[in-house]
Structures are given as structure tokens and as C-alpha cells.
Amino acid sequence: MRIAGERIKPAREMRIGEPLEIQVGDTHYEVIVRALAKARGPAAVARELYEETDASVMARKQREILRRAVADPAGARKGRPTKKEGRQLRRVRVGVLT
């Protein structure tokens, strides 16, 4: 999490109206704090405490469109190749190298 481009510590007090930059993996969010909770609660309640900026929503949608358009062919694979797939890969590699 960042505020105004600066990393923040977990113990830092949040303020209403403060813009936050949050990165979860490859996903980047820009939100504005609208309210503060007195205690930790469910995610449904937490979603009501902040508002994502329009620019952040549009940027996420654009990245999603690009991600789908340029899909990683290896992304569909799960685990190691089977014995048959390994043989096919070796044949392709030998054919490419020669």
C-alpha cells in the first residue's frame, strides 16, 4: 500500500478522504477512504468503506482486455508435462535446433 507514492507501515492511522494505492499481485487499485471501521469485519462491510477511482477502474479493465488478448499459452498448463508431452517437446526442440 502507498499513500502519495510513499510506502506506509501497517500501524499507520488512516484518514477519511485519503487516496490509497494498493497492489495485489499484478492488479493495481487506486481507492479513496470514505469511512473508517471501529473493528475488523467482513469484506462486504469493508467494501463500503472505500471507493475506487474511475481512472483505476478503467485502467484495470484495459489491462484485463490486454491480458486476454495476449494470453500466455503456458498459462493453461498445470504441473509437469506428461510423458507423451515430454516426447513431443523434445522432438520440437531437436527440430528447431537442427
BAGU-149269 format. One record per residue: residue in one letter; x, y negated, z of N, C-alpha, C, O in turn. Coordinates in steps of 0.2 Angstrom, whole numbers, always signed. Example, Ala and Ser with C-alpha at 12.3 -4.5 7.8 and 13.67 -1.06 7.14 Angstrom:
% BAGU-149269
{type: a&n_u: +66&n_v: +28&n_w: +39&ca_u: +62&ca_v: +22&ca_w: +39&c_u: +66&c_v: +16&c_w: +39&o_u: +71&o_v: +17&o_w: +42}
{type: s&n_u: +64&n_v: +11&n_w: +35&ca_u: +68&ca_v: +5&ca_w: +36&c_u: +64&c_v: +0&c_w: +39&o_u: +67&o_v: -6&o_w: +40}
***
This chain:
% BAGU-149269
{type: m&n_u: +4&n_v: +6&n_w: +0&ca_u: +0&ca_v: +0&ca_w: +0&c_u: +4&c_v: -6&c_w: +0&o_u: +10&o_v: -6&o_w: +3}
{type: r&n_u: +2&n_v: -11&n_w: -3&ca_u: +6&ca_v: -18&ca_w: -4&c_u: +1&c_v: -23&c_w: -3&o_u: -5&o_v: -23&o_w: -5}
{type: i&n_u: +3&n_v: -29&n_w: +0&ca_u: -1&ca_v: -35&ca_w: +0&c_u: +4&c_v: -40&c_w: -3&o_u: +10&o_v: -41&o_w: -1}
{type: a&n_u: +2&n_v: -44&n_w: -8&ca_u: +5&ca_v: -49&ca_w: -12&c_u: +12&c_v: -46&c_w: -14&o_u: +17&o_v: -49&o_w: -14}
{type: g&n_u: +12&n_v: -40&n_w: -16&ca_u: +18&ca_v: -36&ca_w: -19&c_u: +23&c_v: -34&c_w: -13&o_u: +28&o_v: -31&o_w: -15}
{type: e&n_u: +22&n_v: -35&n_w: -7&ca_u: +26&ca_v: -33&ca_w: -2&c_u: +23&c_v: -26&c_w: +2&o_u: +17&o_v: -26&o_w: +3}
{type: r&n_u: +28&n_v: -22&n_w: +3&ca_u: +25&ca_v: -15&ca_w: +6&c_u: +23&c_v: -17&c_w: +13&o_u: +26&o_v: -22&o_w: +16}
{type: i&n_u: +18&n_v: -14&n_w: +16&ca_u: +16&ca_v: -15&ca_w: +23&c_u: +17&c_v: -9&c_w: +27&o_u: +17&o_v: -3&o_w: +24}
{type: k&n_u: +17&n_v: -10&n_w: +33&ca_u: +18&ca_v: -5&ca_w: +38&c_u: +11&c_v: -2&c_w: +40&o_u: +6&o_v: -6&o_w: +40}
{type: p&n_u: +10&n_v: +4&n_w: +42&ca_u: +4&ca_v: +7&ca_w: +44&c_u: +0&c_v: +3&c_w: +50&o_u: -6&o_v: +3&o_w: +50}
{type: a&n_u: +4&n_v: +0&n_w: +54&ca_u: +2&ca_v: -3&ca_w: +60&c_u: -1&c_v: -10&c_w: +59&o_u: -3&o_v: -14&o_w: +63}
{type: r&n_u: +1&n_v: -13&n_w: +53&ca_u: -1&ca_v: -20&ca_w: +51&c_u: -9&c_v: -21&c_w: +52&o_u: -13&o_v: -17&o_w: +49}
{type: e&n_u: -11&n_v: -26&n_w: +55&ca_u: -18&ca_v: -28&ca_w: +55&c_u: -21&c_v: -30&c_w: +48&o_u: -17&o_v: -34&o_w: +45}
{type: m&n_u: -26&n_v: -28&n_w: +46&ca_u: -29&ca_v: -30&ca_w: +40&c_u: -34&c_v: -36&c_w: +42&o_u: -36&o_v: -37&o_w: +47}
{type: r&n_u: -35&n_v: -40&n_w: +36&ca_u: -39&ca_v: -46&ca_w: +37&c_u: -44&c_v: -46&c_w: +32&o_u: -43&o_v: -44&o_w: +26}
{type: i&n_u: -50&n_v: -49&n_w: +33&ca_u: -55&ca_v: -49&ca_w: +28&c_u: -53&c_v: -54&c_w: +23&o_u: -51&o_v: -59&o_w: +24}
{type: g&n_u: -55&n_v: -52&n_w: +17&ca_u: -53&ca_v: -56&ca_w: +11&c_u: -46&c_v: -55&c_w: +8&o_u: -44&o_v: -58&o_w: +3}
{type: e&n_u: -42&n_v: -51&n_w: +11&ca_u: -35&ca_v: -49&ca_w: +9&c_u: -35&c_v: -45&c_w: +3&o_u: -38&o_v: -39&o_w: +3}
{type: p&n_u: -31&n_v: -46&n_w: -2&ca_u: -31&ca_v: -42&ca_w: -8&c_u: -26&c_v: -36&c_w: -6&o_u: -20&o_v: -38&o_w: -4}
{type: l&n_u: -27&n_v: -30&n_w: -8&ca_u: -23&ca_v: -24&ca_w: -7&c_u: -21&c_v: -21&c_w: -13&o_u: -25&o_v: -21&o_w: -18}
{type: e&n_u: -15&n_v: -19&n_w: -14&ca_u: -13&ca_v: -15&ca_w: -20&c_u: -12&c_v: -8&c_w: -17&o_u: -7&o_v: -7&o_w: -13}
{type: i&n_u: -15&n_v: -3&n_w: -20&ca_u: -15&ca_v: +4&ca_w: -17&c_u: -13&c_v: +9&c_w: -23&o_u: -16&o_v: +8&o_w: -28}
{type: q&n_u: -8&n_v: +13&n_w: -22&ca_u: -6&ca_v: +18&ca_w: -27&c_u: -6&c_v: +25&c_w: -24&o_u: -3&o_v: +26&o_w: -19}
{type: v&n_u: -10&n_v: +29&n_w: -28&ca_u: -11&ca_v: +36&ca_w: -26&c_u: -9&c_v: +40&c_w: -32&o_u: -13&o_v: +40&o_w: -37}
{type: g&n_u: -3&n_v: +43&n_w: -32&ca_u: +0&ca_v: +46&ca_w: -37&c_u: +1&c_v: +42&c_w: -43&o_u: +4&o_v: +37&o_w: -42}
{type: d&n_u: -2&n_v: +43&n_w: -49&ca_u: -2&ca_v: +39&ca_w: -55&c_u: -7&c_v: +33&c_w: -55&o_u: -7&o_v: +29&o_w: -59}
{type: t&n_u: -12&n_v: +34&n_w: -50&ca_u: -18&ca_v: +29&ca_w: -50&c_u: -16&c_v: +23&c_w: -46&o_u: -14&o_v: +24&o_w: -40}
{type: h&n_u: -18&n_v: +17&n_w: -49&ca_u: -16&ca_v: +11&ca_w: -46&c_u: -23&c_v: +7&c_w: -45&o_u: -27&o_v: +6&o_w: -49}
{type: y&n_u: -24&n_v: +5&n_w: -38&ca_u: -30&ca_v: +1&ca_w: -37&c_u: -29&c_v: -5&c_w: -34&o_u: -24&o_v: -6&o_w: -31}
{type: e&n_u: -33&n_v: -10&n_w: -36&ca_u: -32&ca_v: -17&ca_w: -33&c_u: -39&c_v: -18&c_w: -29&o_u: -44&o_v: -19&o_w: -33}
{type: v&n_u: -39&n_v: -19&n_w: -23&ca_u: -45&ca_v: -20&ca_w: -19&c_u: -45&c_v: -26&c_w: -15&o_u: -40&o_v: -28&o_w: -13}
{type: i&n_u: -51&n_v: -29&n_w: -13&ca_u: -51&ca_v: -34&ca_w: -8&c_u: -55&c_v: -32&c_w: -2&o_u: -60&o_v: -29&o_w: -3}
{type: v&n_u: -52&n_v: -33&n_w: +4&ca_u: -55&ca_v: -31&ca_w: +10&c_u: -62&c_v: -35&c_w: +11&o_u: -61&o_v: -41&o_w: +12}
{type: r&n_u: -67&n_v: -32&n_w: +12&ca_u: -74&ca_v: -36&ca_w: +13&c_u: -76&c_v: -35&c_w: +20&o_u: -79&o_v: -40&o_w: +23}
{type: a&n_u: -74&n_v: -30&n_w: +24&ca_u: -76&ca_v: -29&ca_w: +31&c_u: -71&c_v: -24&c_w: +34&o_u: -67&o_v: -21&o_w: +31}
{type: l&n_u: -71&n_v: -25&n_w: +41&ca_u: -67&ca_v: -20&ca_w: +45&c_u: -71&c_v: -16&c_w: +49&o_u: -76&o_v: -18&o_w: +52}
{type: a&n_u: -69&n_v: -9&n_w: +50&ca_u: -72&ca_v: -5&ca_w: +54&c_u: -69&c_v: -5&c_w: +61&o_u: -63&o_v: -6&o_w: +62}
{type: k&n_u: -73&n_v: -3&n_w: +66&ca_u: -71&ca_v: -3&ca_w: +73&c_u: -67&c_v: +4&c_w: +74&o_u: -63&o_v: +4&o_w: +79}
{type: a&n_u: -69&n_v: +9&n_w: +71&ca_u: -67&ca_v: +16&ca_w: +72&c_u: -66&c_v: +19&c_w: +65&o_u: -70&o_v: +17&o_w: +60}
{type: r&n_u: -62&n_v: +24&n_w: +65&ca_u: -62&ca_v: +28&ca_w: +59&c_u: -68&c_v: +32&c_w: +57&o_u: -72&o_v: +34&o_w: +62}
{type: g&n_u: -70&n_v: +32&n_w: +51&ca_u: -77&ca_v: +35&ca_w: +49&c_u: -76&c_v: +39&c_w: +43&o_u: -71&o_v: +40&o_w: +40}
{type: p&n_u: -82&n_v: +41&n_w: +40&ca_u: -82&ca_v: +45&ca_w: +34&c_u: -81&c_v: +40&c_w: +28&o_u: -81&o_v: +34&o_w: +28}
{type: a&n_u: -79&n_v: +43&n_w: +22&ca_u: -77&ca_v: +40&ca_w: +16&c_u: -82&c_v: +36&c_w: +14&o_u: -81&o_v: +30&o_w: +11}
{type: a&n_u: -89&n_v: +38&n_w: +14&ca_u: -94&ca_v: +34&ca_w: +12&c_u: -95&c_v: +27&c_w: +15&o_u: -97&o_v: +22&o_w: +12}
{type: v&n_u: -94&n_v: +27&n_w: +21&ca_u: -94&ca_v: +21&ca_w: +25&c_u: -88&c_v: +17&c_w: +23&o_u: -88&o_v: +11&o_w: +23}
{type: a&n_u: -82&n_v: +20&n_w: +22&ca_u: -76&ca_v: +16&ca_w: +21&c_u: -76&c_v: +13&c_w: +14&o_u: -74&o_v: +7&o_w: +13}
{type: r&n_u: -80&n_v: +16&n_w: +9&ca_u: -81&ca_v: +13&ca_w: +3&c_u: -85&c_v: +6&c_w: +3&o_u: -84&o_v: +2&o_w: -2}
{type: e&n_u: -89&n_v: +5&n_w: +8&ca_u: -92&ca_v: -1&ca_w: +9&c_u: -88&c_v: -6&c_w: +12&o_u: -90&o_v: -12&o_w: +12}
{type: l&n_u: -82&n_v: -5&n_w: +14&ca_u: -78&ca_v: -10&ca_w: +17&c_u: -73&c_v: -14&c_w: +12&o_u: -70&o_v: -18&o_w: +14}
{type: y&n_u: -73&n_v: -11&n_w: +6&ca_u: -69&ca_v: -15&ca_w: +1&c_u: -72&c_v: -15&c_w: -5&o_u: -77&o_v: -11&o_w: -7}
{type: e&n_u: -69&n_v: -19&n_w: -10&ca_u: -72&ca_v: -20&ca_w: -17&c_u: -66&c_v: -20&c_w: -21&o_u: -61&o_v: -23&o_w: -21}
{type: e&n_u: -67&n_v: -15&n_w: -26&ca_u: -61&ca_v: -15&ca_w: -31&c_u: -62&c_v: -21&c_w: -36&o_u: -68&o_v: -22&o_w: -38}
{type: t&n_u: -57&n_v: -24&n_w: -38&ca_u: -57&ca_v: -29&ca_w: -43&c_u: -59&c_v: -27&c_w: -50&o_u: -58&o_v: -21&o_w: -52}
{type: d&n_u: -62&n_v: -31&n_w: -54&ca_u: -64&ca_v: -30&ca_w: -61&c_u: -58&c_v: -28&c_w: -65&o_u: -58&o_v: -23&o_w: -69}
{type: a&n_u: -52&n_v: -32&n_w: -64&ca_u: -46&ca_v: -30&ca_w: -68&c_u: -44&c_v: -23&c_w: -66&o_u: -41&o_v: -20&o_w: -71}
{type: s&n_u: -44&n_v: -21&n_w: -60&ca_u: -42&ca_v: -15&ca_w: -58&c_u: -46&c_v: -9&c_w: -61&o_u: -43&o_v: -4&o_w: -64}
{type: v&n_u: -53&n_v: -10&n_w: -61&ca_u: -57&ca_v: -5&ca_w: -64&c_u: -56&c_v: -4&c_w: -72&o_u: -55&o_v: +1&o_w: -74}
{type: m&n_u: -55&n_v: -10&n_w: -75&ca_u: -54&ca_v: -10&ca_w: -82&c_u: -47&c_v: -7&c_w: -84&o_u: -46&o_v: -2&o_w: -88}
{type: a&n_u: -42&n_v: -8&n_w: -80&ca_u: -35&ca_v: -5&ca_w: -81&c_u: -35&c_v: +2&c_w: -80&o_u: -32&o_v: +6&o_w: -83}
{type: r&n_u: -39&n_v: +5&n_w: -75&ca_u: -40&ca_v: +12&ca_w: -73&c_u: -43&c_v: +15&c_w: -79&o_u: -41&o_v: +21&o_w: -81}
{type: k&n_u: -48&n_v: +12&n_w: -82&ca_u: -52&ca_v: +15&ca_w: -87&c_u: -48&c_v: +16&c_w: -93&o_u: -48&o_v: +21&o_w: -97}
{type: q&n_u: -44&n_v: +11&n_w: -95&ca_u: -39&ca_v: +11&ca_w: -100&c_u: -34&c_v: +16&c_w: -100&o_u: -32&o_v: +20&o_w: -104}
{type: r&n_u: -31&n_v: +17&n_w: -94&ca_u: -26&ca_v: +22&ca_w: -93&c_u: -29&c_v: +29&c_w: -93&o_u: -26&o_v: +34&o_w: -96}
{type: e&n_u: -36&n_v: +30&n_w: -91&ca_u: -39&ca_v: +36&ca_w: -92&c_u: -40&c_v: +38&c_w: -99&o_u: -39&o_v: +44&o_w: -101}
{type: i&n_u: -42&n_v: +33&n_w: -103&ca_u: -43&ca_v: +34&ca_w: -110&c_u: -36&c_v: +36&c_w: -114&o_u: -36&o_v: +41&o_w: -118}
{type: l&n_u: -31&n_v: +32&n_w: -112&ca_u: -24&ca_v: +34&ca_w: -115&c_u: -22&c_v: +41&c_w: -113&o_u: -19&o_v: +45&o_w: -116}
{type: r&n_u: -23&n_v: +43&n_w: -106&ca_u: -21&ca_v: +49&ca_w: -104&c_u: -25&c_v: +55&c_w: -107&o_u: -22&o_v: +60&o_w: -109}
{type: r&n_u: -31&n_v: +54&n_w: -109&ca_u: -35&ca_v: +59&ca_w: -113&c_u: -33&c_v: +59&c_w: -120&o_u: -33&o_v: +65&o_w: -123}
{type: a&n_u: -31&n_v: +54&n_w: -123&ca_u: -29&ca_v: +54&ca_w: -130&c_u: -22&c_v: +57&c_w: -131&o_u: -21&o_v: +60&o_w: -136}
{type: v&n_u: -18&n_v: +56&n_w: -126&ca_u: -11&ca_v: +59&ca_w: -126&c_u: -10&c_v: +64&c_w: -121&o_u: -6&o_v: +64&o_w: -117}
{type: a&n_u: -14&n_v: +69&n_w: -122&ca_u: -15&ca_v: +75&ca_w: -117&c_u: -8&c_v: +79&c_w: -117&o_u: -6&o_v: +80&o_w: -123}
{type: d&n_u: -6&n_v: +81&n_w: -112&ca_u: +0&ca_v: +85&ca_w: -111&c_u: -1&c_v: +92&c_w: -112&o_u: -5&o_v: +95&o_w: -109}
{type: p&n_u: +1&n_v: +95&n_w: -118&ca_u: -1&ca_v: +102&ca_w: -119&c_u: +1&c_v: +107&c_w: -114&o_u: -2&o_v: +112&o_w: -113}
{type: a&n_u: +7&n_v: +105&n_w: -110&ca_u: +9&ca_v: +110&ca_w: -105&c_u: +4&c_v: +109&c_w: -98&o_u: +4&o_v: +113&o_w: -94}
{type: g&n_u: +0&n_v: +103&n_w: -98&ca_u: -4&ca_v: +102&ca_w: -93&c_u: -9&c_v: +107&c_w: -91&o_u: -12&o_v: +108&o_w: -86}
{type: a&n_u: -11&n_v: +111&n_w: -97&ca_u: -17&ca_v: +116&ca_w: -96&c_u: -14&c_v: +122&c_w: -94&o_u: -17&o_v: +127&o_w: -91}
{type: r&n_u: -7&n_v: +123&n_w: -94&ca_u: -4&ca_v: +129&ca_w: -92&c_u: -4&c_v: +129&c_w: -84&o_u: -3&o_v: +124&o_w: -81}
{type: k&n_u: -5&n_v: +135&n_w: -81&ca_u: -4&ca_v: +136&ca_w: -74&c_u: +0&c_v: +142&c_w: -73&o_u: -1&o_v: +148&o_w: -75}
{type: g&n_u: +6&n_v: +141&n_w: -69&ca_u: +10&ca_v: +146&ca_w: -67&c_u: +15&c_v: +147&c_w: -73&o_u: +16&o_v: +144&o_w: -78}
{type: r&n_u: +19&n_v: +153&n_w: -72&ca_u: +24&ca_v: +155&ca_w: -77&c_u: +20&c_v: +158&c_w: -83&o_u: +15&o_v: +161&o_w: -82}
{type: p&n_u: +24&n_v: +158&n_w: -88&ca_u: +21&ca_v: +162&ca_w: -94&c_u: +21&c_v: +169&c_w: -93&o_u: +25&o_v: +172&o_w: -89}
{type: t&n_u: +16&n_v: +172&n_w: -97&ca_u: +16&ca_v: +180&ca_w: -96&c_u: +21&c_v: +183&c_w: -100&o_u: +25&o_v: +179&o_w: -104}
{type: k&n_u: +22&n_v: +189&n_w: -100&ca_u: +27&ca_v: +192&ca_w: -103&c_u: +27&c_v: +191&c_w: -111&o_u: +32&o_v: +190&o_w: -114}
{type: k&n_u: +21&n_v: +192&n_w: -113&ca_u: +19&ca_v: +191&ca_w: -121&c_u: +21&c_v: +183&c_w: -123&o_u: +24&o_v: +182&o_w: -128}
{type: e&n_u: +19&n_v: +179&n_w: -118&ca_u: +20&ca_v: +171&ca_w: -120&c_u: +28&c_v: +170&c_w: -120&o_u: +30&o_v: +166&o_w: -124}
{type: g&n_u: +31&n_v: +173&n_w: -115&ca_u: +38&ca_v: +173&ca_w: -115&c_u: +42&c_v: +175&c_w: -121&o_u: +46&o_v: +171&o_w: -124}
{type: r&n_u: +40&n_v: +181&n_w: -124&ca_u: +42&ca_v: +183&ca_w: -130&c_u: +41&c_v: +178&c_w: -136&o_u: +46&o_v: +177&o_w: -140}
{type: q&n_u: +35&n_v: +175&n_w: -136&ca_u: +33&ca_v: +170&ca_w: -141&c_u: +38&c_v: +164&c_w: -140&o_u: +40&o_v: +161&o_w: -145}
{type: l&n_u: +39&n_v: +162&n_w: -134&ca_u: +43&ca_v: +156&ca_w: -133&c_u: +50&c_v: +157&c_w: -135&o_u: +53&o_v: +153&o_w: -139}
{type: r&n_u: +53&n_v: +163&n_w: -134&ca_u: +60&ca_v: +165&ca_w: -136&c_u: +60&c_v: +165&c_w: -144&o_u: +65&o_v: +163&o_w: -146}
{type: r&n_u: +55&n_v: +168&n_w: -147&ca_u: +55&ca_v: +168&ca_w: -154&c_u: +55&c_v: +161&c_w: -157&o_u: +59&o_v: +159&o_w: -162}
{type: v&n_u: +51&n_v: +156&n_w: -154&ca_u: +51&ca_v: +150&ca_w: -157&c_u: +57&c_v: +146&c_w: -156&o_u: +60&o_v: +143&o_w: -160}
{type: r&n_u: +60&n_v: +147&n_w: -150&ca_u: +67&ca_v: +144&ca_w: -148&c_u: +72&c_v: +146&c_w: -153&o_u: +76&o_v: +142&o_w: -155}
{type: v&n_u: +73&n_v: +153&n_w: -154&ca_u: +78&ca_v: +155&ca_w: -158&c_u: +77&c_v: +153&c_w: -165&o_u: +81&o_v: +151&o_w: -169}
{type: g&n_u: +70&n_v: +152&n_w: -168&ca_u: +69&ca_v: +150&ca_w: -174&c_u: +71&c_v: +143&c_w: -175&o_u: +73&o_v: +140&o_w: -181}
{type: v&n_u: +70&n_v: +139&n_w: -170&ca_u: +71&ca_v: +132&ca_w: -170&c_u: +79&c_v: +130&c_w: -170&o_u: +81&o_v: +126&o_w: -173}
{type: l&n_u: +83&n_v: +135&n_w: -166&ca_u: +90&ca_v: +134&ca_w: -166&c_u: +94&c_v: +136&c_w: -172&o_u: +99&o_v: +133&o_w: -173}
{type: t&n_u: +91&n_v: +141&n_w: -175&ca_u: +95&ca_v: +143&ca_w: -181&c_u: +93&c_v: +140&c_w: -188&o_u: +96&o_v: +141&o_w: -193}
***
